[in-house]
Amino acid sequence: MIPSCTTGICKRFIALATACMLSSCAALLRDGKPVEFTAATYNVHYMERGIPGLVRTIKGLDADVVAMQEVLSTGGQPASAQIAGSLGYQHVASMPYVNYGSAQWVLVILSRHPIVARDEIRLGNSRRALRAVVNINGRPVEFITMHLMPLAGHIGGMQSVRQRAQSRRTEITDLLTWLGEAKRPRILLGDFNMLRGTMGFYDLDEYDLVSDVYSDADGGWLPTNSDTFPLPDDTRKKIGERVPIWLVPRSITLDYIFVSDGVSVLDTDVIKSDASDHWPLVGRFRL
């Protein structure tokens, strides 16, 4: 026979023990097993090389979440709807940020998991950022994609490069202010059009603005993968008119994935494909 507990001290002890047990159980239910997923960023070059190649490339990535830039939208209908339908993704799109003839460019996020919220903001004069909150096995994760001012244009010398860098700094400042402190796991992935490791030369220091707040999934100044943008031959020749051609790289990195605290990077990879002028960057992560 188990003796009854009638004293105040005894009752308080049992209440405390019960609370501790419930708290431990709740923690186990809340934390559970580590959550792993893959995410990729891909500038699809306004679908210039056709949707079938993009479908094959994205299917090969086997990513849970895919952020896309330069998605062509005609009559308010982004072409990514066909990709999402073909591969079984949910998708959300931003408002247009570039006019391209009678069509526009939009940002898109594809997800295999439920998209529970979305919002967006204008960056600088005309660029945009799109955020989707995705429920991954019960864990809400923020994915933010953007397409910042291009690194260089068809005309203009270093003055133009510096002006474009200043535009990107403004866009990044707008982005970071909008996002604020990360209250849950957060991943920034997109075409940042910036260079890492410039040491501030020619005022190209935008990378530092982002890396001071978020971690570069691809290893920071010592990346673990190949670059994401192969330089066209005519571009290399133009640069080679100013510097020895052997100093001109065959590719550079314009596309990045950054993560907040609470997101562990398991690995990253650049997948070479001729479906766009960019190569997709994909990462595997754990919460």
DRENDO-92682 format. One record per atom (N, C-alpha, C, O): x, y, z; residue in three letters. Coordinates in pm, whole numbers, plus 50000, padded with zeros to 5 digits. Each point is the difference from the previous one (the first is absolute). Layout:
// residues N
XYZala
...
//
This chain:
// residues 287
500864988150000met
499145011950000met
500895012450000met
500955000950079met
498745008749830ile
500795012249989ile
499435010450094ile
498815003249991ile
501995002150100pro
499495009750095pro
499575012849930pro
500625004149902pro
498325002250148ser
499505012449944ser
500915011550041ser
500694999450101ser
499285011349817cys
500825011850028cys
499075011050048cys
499195005249924cys
500934998150202thr
499075009750057thr
500685012850045thr
499325010150021thr
501994989749996thr
500685012050049thr
500205010049887thr
500034996249883thr
500105016450151gly
500215010349900gly
501294998249924gly
500045001949879gly
501024994350193ile
501304998049935ile
499924988849899ile
500545001149889ile
498804988250149cys
499874988549910cys
499235003749874cys
500394996349890cys
498525011050127lys
499175003849885lys
500785009249906lys
499914998649878lys
500865010750179arg
500775009149915arg
501084992449924arg
500305003249885arg
500304986650181phe
501024991949933phe
499414992749880phe
500604999849893phe
498214994250125ile
499364992649890ile
499625009649887ile
500184996849883ile
499325015050153ala
499635009849897ala
501225004449920ala
499945001449878ala
501185000750193leu
501225004149932leu
500534989049909leu
500425002749887leu
499554984750162ala
500474988749920ala
499144998349876ala
500514997449891ala
498175004150125thr
499094998649886thr
500265010949897thr
500004997449880thr
500215014950167ala
500275011049908ala
501294997749922ala
500075002749880ala
500954992250189cys
501274997249932cys
499844989249894cys
500575001049891cys
498644988650141met
499784989249903met
499265005349878met
500364996849886met
498605011250137leu
499235005549888leu
500875009349916leu
499915000049877leu
500945007850191ser
500875009149927ser
500974992349911ser
500265004049886ser
500284985050166ser
500944991949922ser
499314993749881ser
500564999649890ser
498224995550130cys
499254993949890cys
499715010349892cys
500114997349880cys
499495014850165ala
499695010549903ala
501225003649918ala
499925002449879ala
501244998050189ala
501235003249927ala
500324989549896ala
500445003249889ala
499334984450146leu
500254989349904leu
499085001149881leu
500424998249886leu
498295004850140leu
499045001349891leu
500335012049913leu
499834999849879leu
500675010950187arg
500295012149925arg
501244998249915arg
500025003849883arg
501014990450175asp
501254998949929asp
499994988449900asp
500365001749884asp
499244986750161gly
499944988449913gly
501344997149935gly
501055003350055gly
498914990449828lys
501214996749927lys
500455012249919lys
499195008549965lys
502104992350006pro
500485011049915pro
499304999849865pro
499754989449942pro
499935022550008val
499325001349872val
501045003349893val
500745009750014val
499314982349880glu
500925002549890glu
499225003049873glu
498924994549977glu
501625014349940phe
499345003749875phe
501045005949905phe
501115003350040phe
498504997949834thr
500885006149900thr
499325012449943thr
498775000649991thr
502045009149972ala
499495012449941ala
500975004649893ala
501214998150012ala
498265008049884ala
500845004249887ala
499585013849953ala
498855004150018ala
502095003149923thr
499715012749933thr
500434998949855thr
501034994149968thr
498155011849943tyr
500214998049856tyr
499475012149924tyr
498795002650000tyr
502105004749934asn
499595010649908asn
499724993349865asn
500914994449938asn
497845006250016val
499594992349882val
500045008149871val
499544995349896val
501035017050109his
500285007849878his
498755001649913his
500024997449880his
498925007150183tyr
498685002549938tyr
499574989149902tyr
499395002749896tyr
500944984950138met
499594988249924met
500455000549853met
499394993749914met
501685013750059glu
500435001949861glu
500334986949931glu
499794998649879glu
500744991750197arg
500414987349938arg
498944989250011arg
500264988249974arg
498525015850064gly
498894990650001gly
499714993950136gly
500904998350082gly
497844998549939ile
499574994450128ile
500404985350016ile
500364996050111ile
499614995749785pro
500354985850019pro
501364997950064pro
500144991350087pro
500875016549872gly
501324998550060gly
500025004050146gly
500694993950081gly
498535016349953leu
499915004250140leu
499324989450084leu
500404997350113leu
498564996549831val
499304989350072val
500974988550029val
500034994850111val
500765001349788arg
500964989050020arg
501035003750106arg
500354991950085arg
500145020549908thr
501045004250095thr
499455000450142thr
500634994950093thr
498215011249925ile
499425001150135ile
499614986350053ile
500164997350120ile
499354994149795lys
499704986450045lys
501264993150049lys
499974992950101lys
501145009249829gly
501264993850040gly
500555005450131gly
500754993150069gly
498885019349966leu
500465005650128leu
499404992550117leu
500634998650105leu
498144996449878asp
499294992750106asp
499965008250128asp
500234994850109asp
499465018249877ala
499985009150115ala
498595001450054ala
499024999949925ala
500885001650206asp
498715002350063asp
499475014049970asp
498795002049984asp
502125007650009val
499645013849971val
500935005349892val
501224998050007val
498205008849894val
500805005949892val
499605014749985val
498835003149976val
502135005850038ala
499785014249976ala
500455003349858ala
501094996349959ala
498055010649968met
500295003149860met
499945015049977met
499145007050055met
501794997949862gln
500025013949961gln
499895001149848gln
500274990449927gln
499315021550027glu
499805002449856glu
498964990549941glu
500164995249888glu
498805002150187val
498924991649948val
499095008649913val
499505010350045val
500294985649832leu
499195007749907leu
498524998950038leu
499494989250028leu
499845022449972ser
498585000550031ser
499295007849891ser
500395011349969ser
498594982849972thr
499235006349894thr
498545000550040thr
499404989850035thr
500025022049960gly
498605001550038gly
499754996250144gly
498914995350034gly
502105006950052gly
499854996750141gly
500154985350032gly
499764996050114gly
500644995949789gln
500154985650021gln
501474996149988gln
500534999649889gln
500134997650223pro
501424996049993pro
500154986349933pro
499214990950022pro
501845008049894ala
500254987449930ala
500384988950096ala
499994988349963ala
500355015250160ser
500364989850099ser
498844990950036ser
500214989150054ser
498555015349917ala
498844991650031ala
500104986749927ala
499594989750052ala
500945010649826gln
500174987749923gln
501054991050065gln
499834987850005gln
501255018250044ile
501044992250066ile
499464994050129ile
500224988250028ile
499075019850050ala
499454995250127ala
499034988549975ala
500014990050072ala
499155011649827gly
499044989449969gly
500664987249954gly
499554989150033gly
501525012249890ser
500704988349948ser
500694992250109ser
500104987749993ser
500395019450110leu
500844993650102leu
499304998650135leu
500604995050095leu
498155009349914gly
499254998050123gly
500365009550113gly
499924996350117gly
500475015949848tyr
500325010150100tyr
498835009550022tyr
499225002649908tyr
500665002750213gln
499245012150023gln
500895011649956gln
501224998649994gln
498175013049974his
500855011449964his
499305013150031his
498785001149997his
502055008950033val
499545013750019val
500905009049917val
501174996949979val
498285014349974ala
500745009249915ala
499885014250054ala
499045003550069ala
501965004549899ser
500015014150040ser
499305008549895ser
499594995149895ser
500275017650136met
499615009849900met
501165001749902met
501144996950033met
498585008149845pro
501095002049904pro
501035010050050pro
499675009550072pro
501594988349890tyr
501055009450038tyr
500805005049880tyr
500785009450013tyr
499054984349871val
500635004649876val
498994998249887val
499394989449988val
500455020949930asn
499194998749879asn
500874995049887asn
501115004949979asn
498384985149950tyr
500784993849891tyr
499074999049879tyr
499304990049983tyr
500725020449933gly
499075000449888gly
498575000650052gly
499675008650082gly
499504982449871ser
498614999450047ser
499854991150124ser
498894998350050ser
502224996149998ala
499974991250116ala
500785006550115ala
500525011149987ala
499554981950125gln
500745004850116gln
500804988550061gln
499784988349969gln
501165015550119trp
500704990250081trp
499415000050140trp
499675010650054trp
500204977650004val
499544998750139val
500924990150072val
500724992349938val
499225008250195leu
500674990250085leu
499014989050034leu
498805002550013leu
501704985350002val
499134988550029val
500684991150103val
501224998249998val
497994996250092ile
500474989750092ile
499144987649982ile
498785000650014ile
501864988249954leu
499344987049989leu
500234992250129leu
501065001050061leu
497944991449981ser
500174992250122ser
499214987049994ser
498864999649955ser
501784989750092arg
499324987350018arg
499174999950128arg
499054992250014arg
501325016450080his
499335000750129his
498995011549999his
500095008849914his
498964991150178pro
498975010650000pro
500605013950019pro
500825002350089pro
498755006949827ile
500355014150015ile
498895006450083ile
498855000849955ile
501485003750164val
498975004650094val
499875015350003val
499025005250052val
501965001949892ala
499915014649996ala
500975005149895ala
500994993549967ala
498715018549980arg
500915006349905arg
499845015150010arg
498925005050030arg
502175002249945asp
499955014449988asp
501195004449916asp
500874992049968asp
499165020849997glu
501075004949915glu
500195014850024glu
499185006650065glu
501914998649881ile
500335014150018ile
500805004849880ile
500734992349938ile
499145020650031arg
500865006049899arg
501345003350063arg
500065004650114arg
501004993149811leu
501365003150044leu
500555011149911leu
499994998749878leu
500495012050183gly
500545010949920gly
498965006049910gly
498865002350041gly
501535000449835asn
499095006649907asn
498984990849936asn
498865004049975asn
501544983449998ser
499074991549926ser
500114985150028ser
499114992449964ser
501975003450101arg
500184985650025arg
499064995350110arg
499395008250069arg
500484978549948arg
499074994950099arg
500624988150074arg
500964993849954arg
498465003250162ala
500324987950076ala
498694993250033ala
499025006550034ala
500974980349956leu
498814991950027leu
500314990450114leu
501034993149998leu
498095006450101arg
500184991050113arg
498844990050005arg
498845003749986arg
501504983650035ala
499014989550022ala
500354992950130ala
501154996350023ala
497855001750062val
500174992150121val
499504986049968val
498844998149964val
502054992150049val
499714986249959val
499974991150125val
500915000650083val
498064991349928asn
499894990550111asn
500704987149961asn
499494992249921asn
501705005850136ile
500774987949970ile
499934990750119ile
500675002050101ile
498524987849887asn
499814990250109asn
499685006750133asn
500544996450105asn
498555013349888gly
499575006850122gly
500865011750042gly
499705006550100gly
501374996449827arg
500905011150033arg
499855011149897arg
500264997749882arg
499335014350158pro
499925011249905pro
501395005249966pro
500795003050090pro
499504998249782val
501305004849953val
499755011249899val
499164998649911val
501565012450103glu
499875011249907glu
500994998349884glu
501184997250021glu
498315004549858phe
500845000249881phe
499785013549932phe
498865003749969phe
502235003550007ile
499915013149937ile
500875000049877ile
501194996650005ile
498215007249882thr
500785000849876thr
499945014249946thr
499065007450026thr
501974996149897met
500125013449945met
500874999649874met
500734990449977met
499185020349944his
500855001649882his
500455014550000his
499255008949961his
502004993450082leu
500495013650018leu
500535005849869leu
500124993149899leu
500195019850108met
500515007349883met
501174992549936met
500924995850070met
499055002549796pro
501094992849933pro
501375005950029pro
500145012050024pro
500864979449974leu
501365004050034leu
500525010649904leu
500665009450042leu
499044989249828ala
500475009449899ala
498985000649888ala
499174991149984ala
500915019749939gly
499085001849888gly
500724999549868gly
501204997149994gly
498085005849900his
500594999549865his
500875012349973his
500894999549915his
498855011450156ile
500775012249979ile
500545004850134ile
499524996050106ile
501505012649889gly
500545005850122gly
501224992450049gly
500114987949982gly
500805019550079gly
501204993950054gly
499884997750149gly
498954995850049gly
502145006950023met
500014997450144met
499055009050075met
499524996450107met
500195015549838gln
499035008750067gln
498634993250006gln
499305000850100gln
500344992649790ser
498734992749997ser
500024988450098ser
499004997450067ser
502134995649942val
500124988850094val
499805004850142val
499314993650080val
501315017949954arg
499865005550135arg
498565004250029arg
499494997950110arg
499875008149791gln
498605004250019gln
499094988150022gln
499095000450082gln
501174988949845arg
499204987950017arg
500264993750137arg
499084994750063arg
502155005949983ala
500314994850133ala
499255007850107ala
499504994250096ala
500425019149886gln
499255008150095gln
498524996549999gln
499354999950104gln
500114997149778ser
498604995749991ser
499794987050075ser
498994998450069ser
501954992349918arg
499874987350072arg
500115002150151arg
499294993450076arg
501585015649966arg
500105002750144arg
498675005350053arg
499574996150109arg
499795012849815thr
498695005150041thr
498984988750005thr
499204999350094thr
500824992049806glu
499064988849996glu
500224990550117glu
499044995250061glu
502215002049971ile
500314990950111ile
499595006450132ile
499474993250088ile
500785019849928thr
499585006850122thr
498494999450016thr
499504997550109thr
499775004749782asp
498534998950005asp
499584985950040asp
499084998150080asp
501624991949863leu
499684986050029leu
500224996750147leu
499124994450066leu
502045009149986leu
500324996750139leu
499105007450098leu
499634994550104leu
500035017849864thr
499095007650087thr
498634993650002thr
499384998850106thr
500144997149778trp
498694993549990trp
499974986850077trp
499034997150070trp
502014995249918leu
500024986850064leu
500145001150152leu
499364992450073leu
501465016749975gly
500235001050143gly
500684987650054gly
500564992049925gly
499385006450206glu
500634988550064glu
499244987349969glu
498774999950000glu
501954989549973ala
499374987149967ala
499414993750127ala
500734997150095ala
497975001049906lys
499314993650113lys
499844985149980lys
499634992850093lys
500655002449786arg
499914985849966arg
501044997549891arg
500585009549948arg
499664978050015pro
500994997349897pro
499725007849872pro
498865000849954pro
502195004849990arg
499845008949884arg
501104997149898arg
501164998150036arg
498455001549836ile
500954997649892ile
499795010549892ile
498895001749949ile
502185005350016leu
499995009649890leu
500684993449881leu
501134995250011leu
498195004549877leu
500584993349883leu
499535007249874leu
498815002049979leu
502155001849937gly
499635007249880gly
501205004649921gly
501144996150026gly
498575012349875asp
501035005949915asp
500345013650059asp
499325009949974asp
501764990550106phe
500415012350067phe
500835009149908phe
500185011850030phe
500324982649859asn
500815007949905asn
501165007150068asn
500345011249962asn
500274982450137met
501145005850070met
501134990050004met
499804988049979met
501395017050048leu
501184991550004leu
500514998850142leu
499955009750077leu
500544978549959arg
500644998350130arg
501515001749985arg
500554997949892arg
500095006050217gly
501455000850001gly
500595011749923gly
501144999249956gly
498105011750026thr
500525011449925thr
500845009450086thr
500685008849947thr
499284989350185met
500755008550093met
499615014849986met
500795008850034met
498014993849915gly
499535013849988gly
500505007349877gly
499695011849983gly
501094981749931phe
500475006649879phe
498835004649915phe
499004993049986phe
501135019049956tyr
498965005949917tyr
498665000950074tyr
498944999849939tyr
501145001350194asp
498795001250085asp
499114987749992asp
498805000950029asp
501754987749933leu
499214987749990leu
500054992650134leu
500684989950015leu
498585015450082asp
500034994350134asp
498614995350046asp
499784998250120asp
499304999749786glu
498634996250037glu
499944986550071glu
499174997750087glu
501734993349873tyr
500014986650061tyr
500155001050151tyr
499364992450073tyr
501485016849973asp
500245001450144asp
498735004050075asp
499804995950114asp
499345012049822leu
498765004250066leu
499144988050036leu
499394999750107leu
500574990549803val
499184988250025val
500714990250091val
499394994750094val
501895002949880ser
500734989850077ser
500255004350145ser
500334991650084ser
499525021349946asp
500115004550138asp
498794995550084asp
500074999650123asp
498824997149808val
498764996350070val
499674985149983val
499514993650093val
500765001149789tyr
499674986149969tyr
501254992649952tyr
500965006249953tyr
499024980750060ser
501144991749960ser
499864995449857ser
498934995349959ser
502145005949965asp
500044995349863asp
500064984850000asp
500954994050050asp
498034999749893ala
499924985450003ala
501124993549919ala
500324988350021ala
500275019249887asp
501014994349911asp
501435002950047asp
500935000049919asp
499235002650210gly
501345000850054gly
500625013750008gly
501175001150035gly
498075009549934gly
500545013550014gly
501105002949900gly
499874996949882gly
501235009250165trp
501095003849911trp
500784988049947trp
500805001449908trp
498984986950149leu
500624987849950leu
498904990449959leu
499754990150069leu
499585012749818pro
498854991849959pro
500404985749970pro
501144997149962pro
497904994150057thr
500254985749981thr
499564995149863thr
500204988349967thr
499215020549953asn
499474995949869asn
500525008849888asn
500685009950024asn
498994986249853ser
500325008249885ser
499065012149997ser
499055000750078ser
501225008749834asp
499185012149991asp
498654997049935asp
499764989049952asp
499375021150049thr
498624997949953thr
499695006749867thr
498934997949943thr
502025010350006phe
499715007249876phe
501194999249906phe
501015006750024phe
498904985249870pro
501094999449902pro
500045012849917pro
498985004049942pro
502185002450051leu
500115012549926leu
499964997249849leu
500754991649951leu
498405015549975pro
500004998549854pro
501355004049942pro
500715008350057pro
499624985949830asp
501305002749939asp
500185014849967asp
501095005450020asp
497855001349930asp
500145014049965asp
500255008650123asp
500705010149993asp
498724986050120thr
500245007250125thr
501454998450045thr
500635009650044thr
499904978349945arg
501384997650038arg
500955007949910arg
501025005150046arg
498654995949826lys
500855007449908lys
500025014950033lys
501045006449994lys
497794999150042lys
499935014250036lys
500815002850126lys
500715010050007lys
499184981150092ile
500785001750122ile
501484998449969ile
500855006750058ile
499444984049849gly
501394997449963gly
500665011749930gly
501225000149985gly
498015009849970glu
500575012049939glu
500625009150105glu
500815008749968glu
498814989150159arg
500505008650109arg
501014992850088arg
500885006450057arg
498994980649954val
500924992150082val
500434988049920val
499334996249904val
501804997650133pro
500424988049928pro
498904989450001pro
499374997550103pro
500394996549782ile
498894990649987ile
500134988250094ile
498994994150040ile
502245002349998trp
500184988550090trp
499535003350141trp
499844990950082trp
499935022049948leu
499475003950130leu
498464999850003leu
499405001150106leu
499994997649778val
498545000549991val
499434986150024val
500324990849925val
498875007350178pro
499464986750028pro
498994995749894pro
499415008349931pro
500404978850058arg
499004994849907arg
498605000150060arg
499014998649929arg
500915002950202ser
498715000750066ser
500145007850130ser
501095000950056ser
497805004649992ile
499955007350125ile
498774995650077ile
499124993449945ile
500825010250182thr
498834996850081thr
499155012550019thr
500485010250050thr
498254988949908leu
499035010750019leu
498844995450088leu
499255008250054leu
500604978649959asp
498864994150071asp
500484994250134asp
501024993250006asp
498225009550099tyr
500434996150135tyr
498824994350080tyr
498835002449971tyr
501544990050132ile
499064995750103ile
500615004050134ile
501134996150032ile
498135011650046phe
500415004050134phe
499014994450102phe
498814999049971phe
501684997450146val
499144994050102val
500155007450132val
501035005950030val
497904993550049ser
500015006050133ser
500494989850102ser
500234988449967ser
499945016250156asp
500304990950110asp
498874989850010asp
498845003249974asp
501514984650064gly
499004989550011gly
499874991549876gly
499284990050001gly
501415013849891val
500004992249876val
501414994749977val
500945007949984val
499224979150015ser
501314993849974ser
500114996449853ser
499074994649941ser
502085008550001val
500264996849859val
500704986549993val
501094998350055val
498284992149878leu
500604986849985leu
500904999449878leu
501114994650008leu
498455010949881asp
500855001249881asp
499325009049899asp
498805002750010asp
501975001949892thr
499495007949889thr
500624995049871thr
501054993550000thr
498295009749888asp
500524995449872asp
499495009149890asp
498875004850006asp
501954997649894val
499615007249879val
499774989749890val
500884991949972val
497955008549967ile
499634990349897ile
500135006749863ile
499265009449971ile
501654985949948lys
500195006049868lys
498944995149903lys
499794988149981lys
499545021749958ser
498914997149906ser
499965011149897ser
500295011650031ser
499354985049846asp
499915010049895asp
498585005249980asp
499705006249898asp
499414991450201ala
498615004549988ala
499845014950028ala
498955005849971ala
502105000650085ser
499985014350028ser
501435005149991ser
500934992249984ser
499235021050025asp
501375005550000asp
500634999250138asp
501205002450014asp
498024994450090his
500514997450134his
499964985150028his
499244992549938his
501595003250156trp
499934986350052trp
499335000350137trp
500315008750081trp
498784982049947pro
499334999950130pro
500954996050113pro
500894991749983pro
498885014550132leu
500734996950123leu
499024993250095leu
498945005650030leu
501404982550018val
499114992450086val
500724996550130val
501204997250000val
498065003150110gly
500604996850129gly
499124990450077gly
498794999449980gly
501834993150110arg
499284990950090arg
500195005050142arg
501115003150043arg
497774997750030phe
500015006850128phe
499324991650108phe
499234990849972phe
501105012650152arg
499384993250115arg
499605010550104arg
500725009650026arg
498114988250032leu
499535008650109leu
500234993050133leu
499675005550105leu
//
